[in-house]
Structures are given as structure tokens and as C-alpha cells.
């Protein structure tokens, strides 16, 4: 395992930490629903002077809160969990996609690369190495298929 593998693994580990946090918070919500505990701490709002007495209004607010949480979790799961699960075999074996191409554009933390077989790659570059490249530079890129980001050399 060389330094490239160590750096790549450390950058990818954050996505797996996000997955674990997502699971923990989702389980916490599921437990609260199963125990029929309210999702919102109404006592805290009562102390702030918000006196909500209507049970129907409380249920509607909790339903809106639950819908927001579900949309947030679905978005996070789509962004992080799906990518990390699909790329887990590559991460465990330490294999990357290798591409050699020409830099087509440099934007904030992203390199647009045109490969030999005319494919266009838009890859988020870990570290500050993206600042070194200019259009027309030949570059060697290592990246995972689904996890956003990679390394340029």
C-alpha cells in the first residue's frame, strides 16, 4: 500500500462515516415512531412561549417534520450511501479507474478531462493539486466510478 492508496482511502472514509451517521439517525427516528413518542419536543416550545394546544395542529406539524426528515434522508442516501455501496469492492481491493487525458477545463476543485477515447470526465480533485493544471496539460487521473472525486498526477 503506497501513499496514493492511503490518501485515497482517507478521502473515501468520510463517505462511509456519513453512511454510519445516516443509519444511526434513521434508527433513532424509527425507534421514536415505534415507541409512539412525539417527534417534536413540545415542552421546549412551551417554554419559549409557543402555546400549541390543538392536537390536530401538533399532528400536522409532526407529519410535516417527518416528511422533511424523510426527504433529507432520501437525498443523503442517494448522494452518499448508494455511491459508497456500489464502490465498496473497489475500495476494499484498492483498485481505481485509471485514465490518461488532456485537461479541457479547470473550475473550482474540478478538472474536465478529455481521454484518449474521446470521453469527457468531470472529476472533483482531492487536495490542492487542481490548482497546478491548466488547459492542454496531460494528466493521469485515478478515481472511483461512483464516489465523486479522484486524484490527478
Backbone as CSV, one residue per row, in Angstrom:
resi,resn,N_x,N_y,N_z,CA_x,CA_y,CA_z,C_x,C_y,C_z
1,UNK,0.854,-1.177,0.000,0.000,0.000,0.000,0.898,1.237,0.000
2,UNK,0.809,2.011,-1.067,1.639,3.207,-1.150,0.869,4.430,-0.660
3,UNK,1.495,5.586,-0.741,0.899,6.819,-0.226,-0.380,7.198,-0.957
4,UNK,-0.467,6.883,-2.244,-1.686,7.179,-3.008,-2.870,6.410,-2.447
5,UNK,-2.655,5.135,-2.132,-3.730,4.325,-1.558,-4.168,4.868,-0.206
6,UNK,-3.229,5.305,0.594,-3.564,5.824,1.925,-4.368,7.111,1.812
7,UNK,-3.951,8.005,0.929,-4.681,9.265,0.737,-6.073,8.992,0.184
8,UNK,-6.165,8.105,-0.795,-7.462,7.787,-1.386,-8.395,7.184,-0.347
9,UNK,-7.871,6.278,0.466,-8.692,5.649,1.493,-9.159,6.663,2.520
10,UNK,-8.288,7.585,2.908,-8.683,8.586,3.904,-9.754,9.522,3.358
11,UNK,-9.709,9.840,2.072,-10.729,10.707,1.472,-12.064,9.986,1.324
12,UNK,-12.018,8.691,1.117,-13.241,7.917,0.912,-13.893,7.548,2.241
13,UNK,-13.100,7.459,3.297,-13.623,7.065,4.604,-14.713,8.023,5.065
14,UNK,-14.608,9.304,4.717,-15.633,10.259,5.151,-17.013,9.875,4.622
15,UNK,-17.072,9.308,3.423,-18.365,8.895,2.884,-18.951,7.733,3.687
16,UNK,-18.101,6.846,4.163,-18.588,5.745,4.990,-18.998,6.238,6.375
17,UNK,-18.347,7.268,6.877,-18.767,7.871,8.152,-20.143,8.514,7.978
18,UNK,-20.380,9.170,6.844,-21.701,9.734,6.569,-22.760,8.642,6.526
19,UNK,-22.426,7.499,5.936,-23.373,6.380,5.882,-23.744,5.903,7.275
20,UNK,-22.749,5.765,8.145,-22.997,5.300,9.511,-23.866,6.312,10.256
21,UNK,-23.567,7.605,10.118,-24.371,8.635,10.770,-25.809,8.612,10.258
22,UNK,-25.976,8.403,8.970,-27.307,8.317,8.380,-28.094,7.162,8.987
23,UNK,-27.466,6.022,9.127,-28.137,4.853,9.701,-28.505,5.098,11.159
24,UNK,-27.590,5.689,11.930,-27.853,5.948,13.348,-29.039,6.892,13.515
25,UNK,-29.065,7.994,12.761,-30.165,8.941,12.892,-31.479,8.363,12.386
26,UNK,-31.421,7.560,11.332,-32.643,6.924,10.833,-33.193,5.946,11.864
27,UNK,-32.322,5.179,12.498,-32.773,4.250,13.539,-33.366,4.993,14.732
28,UNK,-32.789,6.137,15.050,-33.313,6.942,16.165,-34.738,7.400,15.875
29,UNK,-34.992,7.842,14.663,-36.338,8.273,14.271,-37.302,7.089,14.284
30,UNK,-36.849,5.943,13.771,-37.703,4.751,13.743,-38.081,4.322,15.158
31,UNK,-37.139,4.356,16.076,-37.421,3.981,17.476,-38.438,4.937,18.079
32,UNK,-38.290,6.233,17.822,-39.252,7.208,18.368,-40.652,6.958,17.811
33,UNK,-40.740,6.606,16.535,-42.051,6.349,15.939,-42.644,5.063,16.507
34,UNK,-41.818,4.019,16.638,-42.310,2.737,17.165,-42.781,2.856,18.613
35,UNK,-42.101,3.684,19.404,-42.500,3.871,20.811,-43.607,4.904,20.958
36,UNK,-44.070,5.423,19.828,-45.139,6.426,19.776,-44.793,7.674,20.578
37,UNK,-43.501,8.007,20.578,-43.063,9.260,21.190,-43.222,10.365,20.155
38,UNK,-43.530,11.578,20.614,-43.634,12.667,19.636,-42.264,12.986,19.037
39,UNK,-42.263,13.317,17.762,-41.014,13.663,17.090,-40.515,15.048,17.498
40,UNK,-41.426,15.881,17.931,-41.094,17.244,18.330,-41.238,17.356,19.839
41,UNK,-40.287,17.974,20.500,-40.349,18.197,21.946,-41.206,19.443,22.194
42,UNK,-42.496,19.204,22.481,-43.434,20.308,22.625,-43.179,21.109,23.886
43,UNK,-42.597,20.500,24.902,-42.308,21.218,26.152,-41.305,22.351,25.908
44,UNK,-40.350,22.116,25.056,-39.348,23.133,24.762,-40.009,24.349,24.106
45,UNK,-40.968,24.103,23.223,-41.663,25.212,22.581,-42.593,25.932,23.554
46,UNK,-43.137,25.182,24.506,-43.990,25.783,25.518,-43.188,26.763,26.382
47,UNK,-41.938,26.389,26.694,-41.062,27.252,27.485,-40.712,28.532,26.727
48,UNK,-40.672,28.458,25.398,-40.358,29.636,24.588,-41.584,30.528,24.364
49,UNK,-42.727,30.112,24.893,-43.929,30.931,24.760,-44.850,30.513,23.624
50,UNK,-44.528,29.446,22.932,-45.381,28.949,21.862,-46.368,27.978,22.495
51,UNK,-47.572,28.362,22.631,-48.558,27.504,23.270,-49.454,26.890,22.197
52,UNK,-49.118,25.674,21.802,-49.889,24.968,20.784,-50.727,23.912,21.506
53,UNK,-52.022,24.172,21.630,-52.898,23.277,22.380,-53.624,22.274,21.494
54,UNK,-53.795,22.562,20.246,-54.570,21.724,19.349,-53.789,20.449,18.998
55,UNK,-54.366,19.308,19.316,-53.716,18.032,18.983,-53.627,17.836,17.464
56,UNK,-54.643,18.313,16.759,-54.632,18.179,15.302,-53.485,18.989,14.692
57,UNK,-53.257,20.193,15.204,-52.161,21.027,14.709,-50.810,20.383,15.038
58,UNK,-50.711,19.802,16.229,-49.472,19.111,16.605,-49.193,17.943,15.665
59,UNK,-50.222,17.165,15.351,-50.060,16.022,14.445,-49.656,16.489,13.047
60,UNK,-50.244,17.574,12.581,-49.901,18.095,11.254,-48.456,18.594,11.223
61,UNK,-48.035,19.274,12.284,-46.657,19.756,12.351,-45.672,18.588,12.412
62,UNK,-46.018,17.551,13.187,-45.147,16.370,13.265,-45.081,15.645,11.928
63,UNK,-46.194,15.580,11.215,-46.201,14.950,9.897,-45.326,15.739,8.924
64,UNK,-45.428,17.065,8.955,-44.567,17.901,8.113,-43.102,17.718,8.467
65,UNK,-42.804,17.633,9.755,-41.435,17.399,10.220,-40.931,16.046,9.720
66,UNK,-41.774,15.020,9.807,-41.403,13.681,9.356,-41.158,13.661,7.842
67,UNK,-41.978,14.348,7.078,-41.792,14.407,5.628,-40.470,15.099,5.293
68,UNK,-40.162,16.188,5.996,-38.874,16.880,5.761,-37.701,15.968,6.080
69,UNK,-37.791,15.234,7.181,-36.716,14.314,7.564,-36.557,13.223,6.508
70,UNK,-37.671,12.659,6.039,-37.611,11.605,5.026,-36.992,12.111,3.722
71,UNK,-37.372,13.301,3.297,-36.787,13.866,2.075,-35.285,14.100,2.253
72,UNK,-34.902,14.579,3.430,-33.484,14.792,3.717,-32.723,13.465,3.668
73,UNK,-33.268,12.430,4.323,-32.601,11.127,4.346,-32.524,10.505,2.957
74,UNK,-33.567,10.648,2.172,-33.533,10.102,0.814,-32.464,10.815,-0.009
75,UNK,-32.377,12.127,0.125,-31.349,12.880,-0.586,-29.946,12.479,-0.161
76,UNK,-29.728,12.342,1.133,-28.411,11.936,1.644,-28.095,10.512,1.201
77,UNK,-29.076,9.632,1.287,-28.846,8.245,0.886,-28.494,8.170,-0.593
78,UNK,-29.177,8.972,-1.401,-28.876,8.969,-2.831,-27.469,9.504,-3.091
79,UNK,-27.100,10.562,-2.379,-25.809,11.214,-2.623,-24.636,10.384,-2.119
80,UNK,-24.749,9.823,-0.928,-23.597,9.164,-0.316,-23.714,7.637,-0.265
81,UNK,-24.816,7.157,0.259,-24.914,5.725,0.531,-24.858,4.885,-0.738
82,UNK,-25.582,5.267,-1.755,-25.600,4.475,-2.984,-24.211,4.412,-3.606
83,UNK,-23.529,5.552,-3.646,-22.191,5.591,-4.250,-21.198,4.745,-3.458
84,UNK,-21.231,4.853,-2.157,-20.259,4.109,-1.354,-20.519,2.612,-1.392
85,UNK,-21.767,2.225,-1.438,-22.071,0.788,-1.515,-21.641,0.226,-2.867
86,UNK,-21.903,0.968,-3.942,-21.524,0.490,-5.269,-20.008,0.417,-5.449
87,UNK,-19.271,1.312,-4.807,-17.812,1.321,-4.952,-17.077,0.559,-3.854
88,UNK,-17.790,-0.075,-2.945,-17.140,-0.801,-1.848,-16.160,-1.872,-2.337
89,UNK,-16.475,-2.684,-3.345,-15.490,-3.667,-3.809,-14.194,-3.024,-4.309
90,UNK,-14.310,-1.886,-5.000,-13.105,-1.193,-5.468,-12.299,-0.638,-4.304
91,UNK,-12.978,-0.111,-3.301,-12.279,0.456,-2.147,-11.537,-0.645,-1.394
92,UNK,-12.197,-1.776,-1.211,-11.574,-2.873,-0.456,-10.382,-3.488,-1.191
93,UNK,-10.454,-3.545,-2.517,-9.343,-4.123,-3.277,-8.293,-3.085,-3.646
94,UNK,-8.614,-1.808,-3.462,-7.658,-0.749,-3.787,-7.493,-0.520,-5.273
95,UNK,-8.487,-0.904,-6.049,-8.398,-0.693,-7.496,-9.151,0.573,-7.881
96,UNK,-8.580,1.328,-8.789,-9.159,2.576,-9.256,-9.352,2.492,-10.757
97,UNK,-10.122,3.433,-11.271,-10.142,3.621,-12.708,-8.980,4.546,-13.042
98,UNK,-8.173,4.151,-14.008,-7.038,4.947,-14.455,-7.358,5.528,-15.803
99,UNK,-7.194,6.814,-15.938,-7.397,7.473,-17.224,-6.254,8.440,-17.471
100,UNK,-5.804,8.492,-18.701,-4.812,9.476,-19.114,-5.478,10.325,-20.178
101,UNK,-5.390,11.635,-19.992,-6.042,12.516,-20.943,-5.478,13.913,-20.886
102,UNK,-6.193,14.814,-21.513,-5.783,16.209,-21.595,-6.810,17.053,-20.840
103,UNK,-6.313,17.997,-20.047,-7.199,18.868,-19.283,-7.937,19.779,-20.261
104,UNK,-9.256,19.723,-20.181,-10.114,20.532,-21.045,-10.570,21.802,-20.336
105,UNK,-10.625,21.746,-19.017,-11.051,22.911,-18.245,-10.767,22.713,-16.772
106,UNK,-10.532,23.813,-16.079,-10.292,23.785,-14.642,-11.294,24.726,-14.000
107,UNK,-12.144,24.178,-13.145,-13.074,25.007,-12.378,-12.789,24.765,-10.907
108,UNK,-13.563,25.364,-10.064,-13.317,25.274,-8.631,-13.342,23.819,-8.171
109,UNK,-12.173,23.251,-7.904,-11.951,21.897,-7.400,-12.288,20.795,-8.416
110,UNK,-12.610,21.144,-9.650,-12.953,20.154,-10.663,-12.029,20.283,-11.874
111,UNK,-11.688,19.127,-12.433,-10.960,19.083,-13.697,-11.864,18.436,-14.735
112,UNK,-11.945,19.034,-15.893,-12.631,18.417,-17.018,-11.546,17.850,-17.918
113,UNK,-11.603,16.536,-18.158,-10.538,15.839,-18.865,-11.123,15.131,-20.076
114,UNK,-10.433,15.259,-21.196,-10.816,14.524,-22.393,-9.830,13.371,-22.544
115,UNK,-10.348,12.144,-22.523,-9.499,10.958,-22.574,-9.145,10.613,-24.011
116,UNK,-8.302,9.590,-24.144,-7.866,9.159,-25.478,-9.032,8.676,-26.338
117,UNK,-10.002,8.036,-25.710,-11.151,7.530,-26.470,-12.296,8.545,-26.536
118,UNK,-11.953,9.844,-26.416,-12.876,10.962,-26.614,-13.971,11.072,-25.546
119,UNK,-13.800,10.425,-24.391,-14.762,10.589,-23.299,-14.397,11.836,-22.508
120,UNK,-15.404,12.488,-21.988,-15.193,13.677,-21.158,-15.458,13.291,-19.702
121,UNK,-14.487,13.519,-18.833,-14.626,13.251,-17.400,-14.612,14.571,-16.651
122,UNK,-15.543,14.737,-15.725,-15.562,15.902,-14.849,-15.370,15.368,-13.442
123,UNK,-14.158,15.505,-12.908,-13.800,14.847,-11.656,-13.408,15.875,-10.608
124,UNK,-13.991,15.722,-9.412,-13.594,16.548,-8.275,-12.235,16.043,-7.805
125,UNK,-11.296,16.945,-7.638,-9.941,16.567,-7.274,-9.731,16.799,-5.785
126,UNK,-9.298,15.751,-5.079,-8.964,15.876,-3.662,-7.634,16.588,-3.520
127,UNK,-7.491,17.361,-2.467,-6.253,18.093,-2.247,-6.240,19.370,-3.067
128,UNK,-5.098,20.009,-3.152,-4.977,21.270,-3.887,-4.302,21.100,-5.240
129,UNK,-4.203,19.875,-5.726,-3.476,19.644,-6.973,-4.196,20.201,-8.186
130,UNK,-5.498,20.480,-8.088,-6.230,21.002,-9.247,-5.721,22.392,-9.637
131,UNK,-5.112,23.123,-8.706,-4.622,24.467,-8.995,-3.409,24.446,-9.916
132,UNK,-2.712,23.311,-9.964,-1.486,23.215,-10.754,-1.754,23.034,-12.246
133,UNK,-2.954,22.639,-12.620,-3.226,22.276,-14.010,-3.856,23.418,-14.787
134,UNK,-3.482,23.466,-16.049,-4.040,24.444,-16.970,-4.574,23.681,-18.185
135,UNK,-5.404,24.321,-18.971,-5.951,23.670,-20.160,-4.828,23.223,-21.080
136,UNK,-4.947,22.003,-21.589,-3.952,21.450,-22.506,-2.914,20.582,-21.824
137,UNK,-2.857,20.577,-20.476,-1.899,19.732,-19.761,-2.300,18.272,-19.862
138,UNK,-1.301,17.396,-20.003,-1.547,15.962,-19.982,-1.613,15.537,-18.520
139,UNK,-2.602,14.717,-18.181,-2.835,14.362,-16.785,-3.191,12.882,-16.661
140,UNK,-2.789,12.291,-15.558,-3.142,10.917,-15.209,-4.087,11.000,-14.019
141,UNK,-5.287,10.440,-14.150,-6.315,10.550,-13.124,-6.665,9.171,-12.577
142,UNK,-6.746,9.075,-11.252,-7.234,7.880,-10.562,-8.548,8.256,-9.887
143,UNK,-9.592,7.443,-10.091,-10.877,7.773,-9.486,-11.703,6.501,-9.316
144,UNK,-12.716,6.598,-8.442,-13.708,5.536,-8.303,-14.874,5.868,-9.226
145,UNK,-15.633,4.851,-9.564,-16.702,5.057,-10.541,-17.852,5.896,-9.983
146,UNK,-18.286,5.640,-8.762,-19.485,6.281,-8.238,-19.201,7.357,-7.196
147,UNK,-18.172,7.186,-6.393,-17.835,8.187,-5.380,-17.268,9.399,-6.104
148,UNK,-17.822,10.589,-5.830,-17.322,11.756,-6.546,-15.921,12.116,-6.091
149,UNK,-15.033,12.254,-7.006,-13.677,12.680,-6.665,-12.618,11.716,-7.105
150,UNK,-11.391,12.232,-7.170,-10.261,11.422,-7.555,-8.974,12.189,-7.379
151,UNK,-7.918,11.664,-7.943,-6.592,12.240,-7.809,-5.986,12.438,-9.194
152,UNK,-5.308,13.543,-9.374,-4.662,13.834,-10.654,-3.162,13.897,-10.440
153,UNK,-2.424,13.329,-11.406,-0.955,13.334,-11.340,-0.395,13.755,-12.681
